[in-house]
């Protein structure tokens, strides 16, 4: 996994979904905004507490996750 120091996971914040810097802003929300065609400038204007690096790391995390292969562990 790439060094993603802004991506956090806490079961008590947004149900444990990957978030940005412990805030209630999920990686999925940011990736969804980018996928919907919103520019970085629009996202940063709508969410002034975010930074450009938050968007970079959200996209990097999403790219890493789609390449990840999950291997189920058989039940005992």
GIGITA-V881737 format. One record per residue. OMEGA is omega as a letter, one per 40 degrees, with the letter a starting at -180 (none if undefined). Layout:
omega = <OMEGA;OMEGA>
//
This chain:
omega = <i;i;a;a;i;a;a;i;i;a;a;i;i;i;i;i;i;a;i;i;i;i;i;i;a;i;a;i;a;i;i;i;i;a;i;i;i;i;i;a;i;a;a;i;a;a;a;i;i;i;a;i;i;i;i;a;i;i;i;i;a;i;i;a;a;i;a;i;i;a;a;i;a;i;a;none>
//
